């Protein structure tokens, strides 16, 4: 088959609706669609993971005010009433 005949054959296959390229066939469009969707999903996932805010889920590790810490220590009996009052005065 010469070059002109090959080009005519390719054009004929393309117009027959067998795909965007004769070597891929009709499934070429399907896999191209799947690949595009996968690329979009992966891009969105990467952006989400890079920019998500890490919420504090454990209240013990959250930033607390000094007053709250002193109140909790006093409530647990870790410090005396005298120490509690002194520390409250210091932080005000």
LINLINPE-V829217 format. One record per backbone hydrogen bond with DSSP energy under -1.0 kcal/mol. NH is the residue of the N-H (numbers start at 1). CO is the residue of the C=O. E is the energy in kcal/mol with one decimal. If there is no record, write none. Layout:
NH	CO	E
NH	CO	E
This chain:
6	2	-2.1
7	3	-2.3
8	4	-2.2
9	5	-2.1
10	6	-2.5
11	7	-2.5
12	8	-2.5
13	9	-2.4
14	10	-2.4
15	11	-2.4
16	12	-1.3
17	14	-1.2
18	13	-1.5
24	21	-1.6
25	21	-1.4
28	25	-1.2
31	27	-2.6
32	28	-2.0
33	29	-2.2
34	30	-2.5
35	31	-2.4
36	32	-2.1
37	33	-2.5
38	34	-2.6
39	35	-2.2
40	36	-2.2
41	37	-2.6
42	38	-2.5
43	39	-2.2
44	40	-2.5
45	41	-2.4
46	42	-2.4
47	43	-2.4
48	44	-2.6
49	45	-2.5
50	46	-2.0
51	47	-2.0
52	48	-1.4
55	53	-1.1
61	58	-1.1
69	65	-1.8
70	66	-2.4
71	67	-2.5
72	68	-2.4
73	69	-2.5
74	70	-2.5
75	71	-2.4
76	72	-2.0
78	73	-2.5
84	80	-2.6
85	81	-2.5
86	82	-2.2
87	83	-2.7
88	84	-2.2
89	85	-2.0
90	86	-2.1
91	87	-1.8
